[in-house]
Amino acid sequence: MDNTKSGRRTFIKSSAMGMLGTIAFPDFFGSYVNSDAKENVNSAFFMNKLTVRKNRATTLPVGRYVCGHFIEDGFGSQTEGMRAEMLYNRAFKEHYDLGEHIYGAINIHKDVYGPSRAFWHSGYECCEWKPIGGEDGARMSRTIGNCSFMDNDSLRLITTQDNGGLTQDRLWLDASKTYTFQLMAMCEGVKYSAPIPGYPEPRSTRIPTVPLNIIFTDEVSGKVIHKEVFNIRSVVEPHELKFNTSGFTGWARLSLVTEKPAHLILAWSSLRPNDHIDGWRLDVVNHLKSLKPSVIRFPGGCFASFFDWREGVKPRESRSPKYSYYWGGLHANEAGLDDYLNLCDMIGAEPQVLVRMMAGSPFEAYEMVQYLNGADDTHMGQLRKLNGVIRKRKVKLFEMENEAGRKWPPLQYAEEFVKFAVAMREADPDIQLMLEVYSYGLYWLDQMLEIAGKHVNYVITRSLDKERLIMYLDIIRKYNKAKGTDIKLSNSEWLPNANWVRPFDDPEYPQEFNWNVAPQMDDRKNSRTRMIRWFYALNAATTMIDFISLGGEFELANFNNCCNTWGGNVIEASKEAAWISPAGLVMGFFPGCEGLWPLESSLEQAPDDKYKIISSVALETKDGGTRVYLVNRSDKDATVSFDVQGRFISGECLKADDPLARTRPDGSDISRMAVAAANNTVTLPKYSLTKLEFTAV
């Protein structure tokens, strides 16, 4: 292991690969392929031997939150893909371009971003409202301080010709579903109030009314799917229609049309299928349930550093889309803390909330904890009641800022951590707080703990290197022993290695990926095209094996990300469908390992296999049996003999014939199959993740 110190950063380069993303943070590492590893490495001609002993290898069982995920709001159509809302920009806001941060984060040149990318699907489309007849047919402006029904203003729409209005394309309708469309609107004129009972109508009041046609049409043929008229009066009021598609499935266009020129004020709109669950897409919720994440981090990420949580807990009709400050583009503001907690309740996951410190204050954080965990008669508990929220649980995991090194040096961050911790525990003394150290590196950990340690429950690293993780644990163990604390290690946002163990068949598809290169024009050379592939998922499996092998001292890990984000996910959610990604298939293979004990084991591999082509971990099951996970990243089947106490019961694996395999809404290149054993040997298919079960002794 090569240790290099640069100022306040400590870089430790694994013998297995170069560093991952060290420009910004010294703690981002992968651990799989050396820069000179160009040969085709495999162990097909060597009898690999797995030996498992019934001695426990760690002081604690596997961490209860090691199979976690991460939802970053305002980034990569993530919550937009998970939520049931079908309209883009439902509050008719002005257009916002994506920020430059985006293209750097996904390694794609701005000029080639779009549908031609391998990771692209309709979930990334942003179909703006368009005036019918162009600018000559309809003029749009903001009311600026007037008619502030959702935000500080609304859209003023002036149709200047017959059959003018607005239209939005690329809405996917399904014949098996019914839908609800809503519109909050008024026409310009004397604002009308109906008199209370017993009082006559004002004689001089003429109530302006504008008929507004709501028309859904087949985007291809123009055939009308459904049409209804809303009578828009000079008082803002909600309008609603429920409809089915009369057997139509496909791409539809929504048009809001006035038959004659008119002046309208449009506050907000909504289109959702009626099978949604508290605003979440049914198919996405079902997939999440199948993946069984133990913990979900929300709402960021860098997004959360600049988002006021109070903007997300308003009633939906008052919750306006916003400009996404850090990432650019329009943040739909579709899911706030209450919605997120409902999702966690649905799928049985522990919530992990990120606290903004950079643009926030200790008092703001105190109020958030009180809103989440306080009694109904507290100040923020009363706000929660006004929002109609019945809290089913308390939130205990709070992550103290994301990438704090963007603002503070290490020791100043630790001091700020203490200020926030004291304030937040005034609202709930039982919460658990997470201190990030990945921005600063291993060198600073003991000093940061000296300042903040008594307030810390978790230390957050982003390292994937097992040797480095053990170095973190050594420092934490020493501190825990000296201070009587019980601090655990975690990784709140981990990306698998994007390198591979051998060259690809396509020589233009790089074996290695450099996270520090400029955004790419070539689709084969950006990170997101790699993230949708099976080799990336197998790298994730190898990392999970390393995490699990550390036991419960390494208690929590959040895979990055949950949905969409241009391929880096466990679930893809287009407008038409949702499906599990290759990485999602892998992450869904590990739940159930929490609470099991890592066992002492060894895997003897081919003498020249220094790149860990086969990875393994053995666990003691709750009934005293043994479970073994094995990853074969070779391009050949690998035979493994096993010396395990107990009788082989069953085995299953995920496999693909090509490391560039992927999943799609209509099928998958990756298959699941049973694995049999004979004469204490098992064959691991090439490019596979396998799980074996053995009885107790």
Residue pairs with C-beta under 8 A, 6 or more apart in sequence:
1 12
1 13
1 14
1 15
1 467
2 12
2 13
2 15
3 10
3 11
3 12
4 10
4 11
4 12
4 13
5 11
5 443
6 26
8 409
8 410
8 440
8 441
8 443
8 444
9 26
9 440
9 441
9 443
10 26
10 441
10 442
10 443
11 19
11 22
11 26
11 441
12 29
12 442
12 465
12 467
12 468
12 471
13 19
14 29
14 30
14 31
14 465
14 467
14 468
15 34
16 30
16 31
16 32
16 33
16 34
16 465
16 611
16 612
17 29
17 30
17 31
17 32
17 33
17 34
17 35
17 497
17 499
17 512
18 35
18 512
18 514
19 28
19 29
19 30
20 28
20 29
20 30
20 464
20 495
20 497
20 498
20 515
21 28
21 515
21 516
22 28
22 516
23 515
23 516
24 403
24 405
25 403
25 405
25 438
25 439
25 462
26 438
26 439
26 440
26 441
27 437
27 438
27 439
27 440
27 441
27 442
27 461
27 462
27 463
28 438
28 462
28 463
28 515
29 462
29 463
29 464
29 465
29 468
30 464
30 465
30 496
30 497
30 498
30 499
30 539
31 464
31 465
31 466
31 497
31 543
31 546
32 497
32 499
32 500
32 501
32 539
32 542
32 611
32 612
33 497
33 499
33 500
33 501
33 511
33 512
33 611
34 611
35 512
37 501
37 502
37 511
37 611
38 503
38 511
39 502
40 502
40 503
40 635
41 501
41 502
41 608
41 609
41 611
41 613
41 634
42 502
42 606
42 609
42 613
42 634
42 635
42 636
42 638
43 605
43 606
43 609
43 613
43 614
43 634
43 636
43 638
44 634
44 636
44 637
44 638
44 639
45 606
46 605
46 606
46 607
46 609
47 639
47 640
47 641
47 681
48 603
48 604
48 605
48 606
48 614
48 638
48 639
48 640
48 641
49 603
49 604
49 640
49 641
49 642
49 643
50 601
50 602
50 603
50 604
50 616
50 618
50 628
50 630
50 640
50 641
50 642
50 643
50 644
51 601
51 602
51 603
51 604
51 642
51 643
51 644
52 599
52 600
52 601
52 618
52 626
52 628
52 642
52 643
52 644
52 645
53 599
53 600
53 601
53 645
54 599
54 620
54 645
54 697
55 599
55 600
56 597
56 598
56 599
56 600
56 620
57 549
57 551
57 597
57 598
57 599
57 600
57 601
58 549
58 550
58 551
58 552
58 553
58 597
58 598
59 551
59 552
59 553
60 551
60 552
60 553
61 551
61 552
61 594
61 595
61 596
61 597
61 598
62 548
62 551
62 552
62 593
62 594
62 595
62 596
62 597
62 598
62 619
63 488
63 547
63 551
63 552
63 553
63 554
63 555
63 556
63 557
63 594
64 294
64 552
64 555
64 594
64 595
65 294
65 295
65 350
65 352
65 397
65 490
65 555
65 556
65 557
65 594
66 294
66 544
66 547
66 548
66 554
66 555
66 556
66 557
66 590
66 593
66 594
67 292
67 293
67 294
67 295
67 544
67 557
67 587
67 590
67 591
67 593
67 594
68 293
68 294
68 295
68 296
68 297
68 349
68 352
68 556
68 557
68 558
68 559
69 291
69 293
69 295
69 296
69 297
69 349
69 558
69 559
69 561
69 562
69 570
69 587
70 296
70 297
70 298
70 301
70 492
70 493
70 558
70 559
70 560
70 561
70 562
71 78
71 79
71 82
71 296
71 297
71 298
71 299
71 340
71 561
71 562
71 563
72 78
72 299
72 300
72 301
72 302
72 303
72 304
72 561
72 565
73 79
73 298
73 299
73 300
73 301
73 303
73 304
73 307
73 312
73 331
73 335
74 299
74 300
74 303
74 307
74 324
74 326
74 327
74 329
74 331
75 300
75 301
75 302
75 303
75 324
75 327
75 561
75 565
76 106
76 124
76 561
76 564
76 565
76 566
76 568
77 123
77 124
77 564
77 565
77 573
78 561
78 562
78 563
78 564
78 565
78 569
79 332
79 334
79 335
79 563
80 123
80 332
80 334
80 564
81 123
81 281
81 284
81 563
81 564
81 573
81 574
81 578
82 280
82 281
82 284
82 335
82 343
82 562
82 563
82 571
82 573
83 279
83 280
83 281
83 332
83 334
83 335
84 272
84 273
84 276
84 279
84 280
84 281
84 282
85 270
85 271
85 272
85 279
85 332
85 334
86 171
86 172
86 271
86 272
86 273
86 575
87 168
87 171
87 254
87 269
87 270
87 271
88 125
88 126
88 127
88 128
88 168
88 330
89 126
89 128
89 129
89 321
89 330
90 268
90 269
90 270
90 271
90 321
90 332
91 150
91 151
91 267
91 268
91 269
91 320
91 321
92 129
92 140
92 154
92 155
92 166
92 266
92 267
92 268
92 269
93 320
93 321
93 330
94 142
95 128
95 330
96 323
96 324
96 328
96 329
96 330
97 328
97 329
98 113
98 327
98 328
98 329
99 324
99 326
99 327
99 328
99 329
100 110
100 328
101 302
101 326
101 327
101 328
102 327
102 328
102 329
103 109
103 110
103 113
103 519
104 519
106 519
106 526
106 527
106 528
106 566
107 515
107 517
107 519
107 520
107 525
107 526
107 527
107 528
108 117
108 519
108 520
108 526
108 528
108 566
109 518
109 519
109 520
109 521
110 519
111 521
112 521
112 523
114 120
116 523
117 523
117 526
117 528
117 529
117 566
118 523
118 529
118 532
118 567
119 528
119 529
119 531
119 532
119 566
119 567
121 572
121 574
121 665
122 170
122 172
122 574
122 575
122 576
123 564
123 572
123 573
123 574
123 575
124 564
124 566
125 170
125 575
126 329
126 330
127 168
127 169
127 170
128 168
129 166
129 167
129 168
130 166
130 167
130 168
130 169
131 137
131 138
131 139
131 140
131 164
131 165
131 166
131 167
132 138
132 159
132 163
132 164
132 165
132 166
132 167
132 255
132 257
133 161
133 164
136 160
136 161
137 159
137 160
137 161
137 164
138 157
138 158
138 159
138 160
138 164
138 165
138 166
139 157
139 158
139 160
140 155
140 156
140 157
140 158
141 155
141 156
141 158
142 153
142 154
142 155
142 156
143 153
143 154
143 155
143 156
143 265
144 152
144 153
145 152
145 153
146 153
146 154
147 153
147 154
147 156
147 186
147 236
147 265
147 267
148 154
149 184
149 236
149 267
149 268
150 184
150 267
150 268
150 317
150 318
150 319
150 320
151 320
154 265
154 266
154 267
155 265
155 266
155 267
156 188
156 263
156 264
156 265
157 165
157 166
157 263
157 264
157 265
157 266
158 261
158 262
158 263
158 264
159 165
159 258
159 260
159 261
159 262
159 264
160 261
161 261
162 259
162 260
162 261
163 257
163 258
163 259
164 257
164 258
164 261
164 262
165 212
165 213
165 255
165 256
165 257
165 258
166 255
166 256
166 266
167 253
167 254
167 255
167 256
168 253
168 254
169 219
169 251
169 253
170 219
170 251
170 575
171 216
171 219
171 251
171 252
171 253
171 254
171 271
171 575
172 250
172 251
172 252
172 575
172 576
173 179
173 216
173 225
173 245
173 248
173 249
173 250
173 251
173 252
174 245
174 249
174 273
175 244
175 245
175 246
175 247
175 248
175 249
176 249
177 244
177 245
177 273
177 274
177 275
178 242
178 243
178 244
178 273
178 274
179 242
179 243
179 244
179 245
179 271
179 272
179 273
179 274
180 240
180 241
180 242
180 270
180 271
180 272
180 274
181 214
181 240
181 241
181 242
181 243
181 254
181 269
181 270
181 271
182 238
182 239
182 240
182 268
182 269
182 270
182 271
183 212
183 214
183 230
183 238
183 239
183 240
183 256
183 266
183 268
183 269
183 270
184 236
184 237
184 238
184 239
184 266
184 267
184 268
184 269
184 317
185 212
185 230
185 232
185 236
185 237
185 239
185 264
185 265
185 266
185 267
186 232
186 233
186 234
186 235
186 236
186 237
186 264
186 265
186 267
187 208
187 209
187 210
187 232
187 233
187 234
187 262
187 263
187 264
187 265
188 208
188 234
188 263
188 264
188 265
189 207
189 208
189 234
189 263
190 205
190 206
190 208
190 234
191 234
191 235
192 205
192 207
192 208
192 233
192 234
192 235
193 235
195 201
195 202
207 233
207 234
208 233
208 234
209 231
209 232
209 233
209 234
210 231
210 232
210 258
210 262
210 263
210 264
211 229
211 230
211 231
211 232
211 258
211 259
212 229
212 230
212 231
212 232
212 256
212 257
212 258
212 264
213 227
213 228
213 229
213 255
213 256
213 257
213 258
213 259
214 227
214 228
214 229
214 230
214 241
214 254
214 255
214 256
215 224
215 226
215 227
215 254
215 255
215 257
216 224
216 225
216 226
216 227
216 243
216 245
216 252
216 253
216 254
216 255
217 223
217 224
217 225
217 252
217 253
217 255
218 225
218 248
218 250
218 251
218 252
218 253
219 250
219 251
219 252
219 253
220 250
220 251
225 245
225 246
225 248
225 252
226 241
226 243
226 244
226 245
226 246
228 241
228 243
230 239
230 241
232 239
232 264
236 265
236 267
238 317
242 274
245 252
254 271
256 266
258 264
268 317
268 320
272 279
273 282
275 282
276 282
277 285
277 346
278 339
278 342
278 343
278 346
279 316
279 334
279 335
279 339
280 339
280 342
280 343
280 346
281 573
281 578
283 573
283 577
283 578
284 563
284 571
284 573
284 578
285 343
285 346
285 347
287 571
287 578
287 579
287 580
287 584
288 343
288 346
288 347
288 349
288 562
288 571
289 346
289 347
289 348
290 580
290 588
291 570
291 571
291 580
291 584
291 587
291 588
291 591
292 347
292 348
292 588
292 591
292 592
293 347
293 349
293 562
293 587
293 591
294 349
294 350
294 591
294 594
295 349
295 350
295 351
295 352
295 397
295 556
295 558
296 340
296 343
296 344
296 347
296 349
296 350
296 351
296 352
296 558
296 562
297 352
297 353
297 354
297 399
297 492
297 493
297 558
298 337
298 340
298 351
298 352
298 353
298 354
299 307
299 309
299 312
299 335
299 337
299 340
299 353
299 354
300 307
300 354
300 402
301 354
301 402
301 493
302 326
302 327
302 402
302 403
303 324
303 326
303 327
303 331
304 354
304 356
304 402
305 326
305 356
305 357
305 358
305 359
305 401
305 402
305 403
305 406
306 325
306 326
306 356
306 358
306 359
307 322
307 325
307 331
307 356
308 356
308 360
308 364
309 336
309 337
309 356
309 364
309 368
309 371
311 319
311 320
311 322
311 333
311 336
312 319
312 333
312 335
312 336
312 337
312 338
312 339
313 336
313 337
313 338
313 371
313 383
313 384
313 387
313 389
314 336
314 387
315 387
315 388
319 333
319 334
319 336
320 333
321 330
321 331
321 332
321 333
322 330
322 331
322 333
323 329
323 330
323 331
324 330
324 331
335 343
337 353
337 368
337 371
337 372
338 384
338 387
338 389
340 351
341 351
341 372
341 391
341 392
341 393
341 395
343 349
344 350
344 351
345 392
345 393
350 396
350 397
351 393
351 395
351 397
352 397
352 398
352 399
352 434
352 492
352 556
352 558
353 368
353 372
353 395
353 397
353 398
353 399
354 398
354 399
354 401
354 402
355 365
355 368
355 398
355 399
355 400
355 401
355 420
355 424
356 364
356 365
356 401
357 365
357 400
357 401
357 404
357 407
357 416
357 417
357 420
358 401
358 404
358 406
358 407
362 419
362 420
362 422
362 423
362 424
363 423
365 420
365 423
365 424
366 423
366 424
366 426
366 427
367 379
367 380
367 427
368 380
368 424
369 395
369 398
369 424
369 427
369 428
369 431
370 378
370 379
370 380
370 381
370 427
370 428
371 380
371 381
371 383
371 384
372 391
372 394
372 395
373 391
373 394
373 395
373 427
373 428
373 431
374 380
374 381
374 384
374 427
374 428
375 381
376 382
376 384
376 385
384 391
394 428
394 430
395 431
396 430
396 431
396 432
397 431
397 432
397 434
397 458
397 556
398 424
398 431
398 432
398 433
398 434
399 434
399 436
399 460
399 492
400 417
400 420
400 421
400 433
400 434
400 435
400 436
401 413
401 436
402 436
402 492
402 493
403 436
403 438
403 439
404 413
404 416
404 436
404 439
405 413
405 439
405 440
406 439
407 413
408 416
409 440
410 437
410 439
410 440
410 444
410 447
410 448
411 444
411 447
411 448
411 451
413 436
413 439
413 440
413 448
414 435
414 447
414 448
414 451
414 452
415 451
415 452
417 433
417 435
417 451
417 452
417 455
417 456
418 451
418 452
418 455
421 433
421 452
421 455
422 455
424 431
424 433
425 431
425 455
432 457
432 458
433 455
433 456
433 457
433 458
434 456
434 457
434 458
434 459
434 460
434 490
434 492
435 448
435 449
435 452
435 456
435 458
435 459
435 460
436 460
436 492
437 444
437 445
437 448
437 459
437 460
437 461
437 472
438 460
438 461
438 462
438 463
440 448
442 468
442 471
442 472
442 475
445 459
445 472
445 475
445 476
446 475
446 478
446 479
449 456
449 459
449 475
449 476
449 479
449 487
453 479
453 483
453 485
453 487
454 483
454 485
456 485
456 487
457 486
457 487
457 488
458 487
458 488
458 489
458 490
458 555
458 556
459 472
459 476
459 487
459 488
459 489
459 490
460 490
460 491
460 492
461 468
461 469
461 472
461 489
461 490
461 491
462 491
462 492
462 493
462 494
463 469
463 472
463 491
464 491
464 494
464 496
464 497
464 543
464 546
466 546
466 549
466 550
469 489
469 546
469 550
469 554
470 550
472 489
473 489
473 550
473 553
473 554
476 487
476 488
476 489
476 553
477 553
479 485
479 487
480 486
480 487
488 552
488 553
488 554
488 555
488 556
489 550
489 553
489 554
489 555
490 554
490 555
490 556
490 557
491 547
491 554
491 556
491 557
491 558
492 556
492 557
492 558
493 558
493 560
494 543
494 557
494 558
494 559
494 560
495 560
495 568
496 536
496 537
496 539
496 540
496 542
496 543
496 583
497 539
497 543
498 513
498 515
498 527
498 530
498 531
498 536
498 539
499 511
499 512
499 513
499 539
500 511
500 512
500 535
500 539
500 633
500 659
501 611
501 613
501 633
501 634
502 511
502 635
503 511
504 511
504 659
504 660
506 524
508 522
508 524
509 524
509 660
510 524
510 525
513 525
513 527
513 530
515 527
517 525
519 526
520 526
523 529
527 568
528 566
528 567
528 568
529 567
530 536
530 567
531 566
531 567
531 568
531 569
531 583
532 567
532 581
532 582
532 662
533 582
533 659
533 660
533 661
533 662
534 582
534 656
534 658
534 659
534 660
534 661
534 662
534 669
534 670
534 687
535 633
535 659
535 660
535 687
536 582
536 583
537 581
537 582
537 583
537 585
537 586
538 586
538 631
538 633
538 659
538 687
538 688
538 689
539 633
540 559
540 583
540 586
540 587
541 586
541 589
541 615
541 629
541 631
541 689
542 612
542 615
542 631
542 633
544 586
544 587
544 590
544 629
545 615
545 616
545 617
545 629
545 631
546 615
547 554
547 557
548 590
548 593
548 598
548 617
548 619
548 629
549 598
549 617
550 598
551 597
551 598
559 570
559 583
559 587
560 568
561 568
561 569
561 570
562 569
562 570
562 571
563 569
563 570
563 571
563 572
563 573
564 571
564 572
564 573
567 581
568 583
569 581
569 583
569 584
570 580
570 581
570 583
570 584
570 587
570 588
571 578
571 579
571 580
571 581
571 584
572 578
572 579
572 580
572 581
572 663
572 665
574 665
576 665
577 665
578 665
579 663
579 664
579 665
580 588
580 663
581 662
581 663
582 656
582 661
582 662
582 663
582 670
584 663
585 654
585 663
585 668
585 670
585 672
586 654
586 689
589 629
589 654
589 689
589 691
590 629
593 619
593 627
593 629
595 622
596 619
596 620
596 621
596 622
596 627
597 619
597 620
598 617
598 618
598 619
598 620
599 618
599 619
599 620
599 626
600 618
601 616
601 617
601 618
601 628
603 614
603 615
603 616
603 640
605 613
605 614
606 613
613 632
613 633
613 634
613 638
614 630
614 631
614 632
614 633
614 634
614 638
614 640
614 684
615 630
615 631
615 633
616 628
616 629
616 630
616 631
617 628
617 629
618 626
618 627
618 628
618 644
619 626
619 627
619 628
619 629
620 626
621 627
621 693
623 696
624 696
624 697
625 646
625 649
625 693
625 694
625 695
625 696
626 644
626 645
626 646
626 693
626 694
627 691
627 692
627 693
627 694
628 642
628 644
628 691
628 692
628 694
629 689
629 690
629 691
630 640
630 684
630 689
630 690
630 692
631 688
631 689
631 690
632 638
632 684
632 685
632 686
632 687
632 688
632 690
633 659
633 687
634 686
634 687
635 659
635 686
635 687
636 686
637 683
637 684
637 685
637 686
638 683
638 684
638 686
639 681
639 682
639 683
639 684
640 681
640 682
640 683
640 684
641 680
641 681
642 648
642 677
642 680
642 681
642 682
642 692
643 680
644 694
645 694
645 697
646 694
646 695
646 696
646 697
647 694
647 695
648 677
648 680
648 682
648 692
648 693
648 694
649 693
649 694
649 695
650 674
650 692
650 693
651 674
651 675
651 676
651 677
651 682
651 690
651 691
651 692
651 693
652 672
652 673
652 674
652 675
652 690
652 691
653 672
653 673
653 675
653 684
653 685
653 688
653 689
653 690
653 691
654 670
654 671
654 672
654 688
654 689
655 670
655 671
655 673
655 685
655 686
655 687
655 688
655 689
656 669
656 670
656 671
656 687
656 688
657 669
657 686
657 687
658 669
658 687
659 687
661 668
661 669
661 670
661 687
662 668
662 669
662 670
663 669
663 670
673 685
675 682
675 683
675 684
675 690
675 692
676 682
677 692
682 690
682 692
684 690
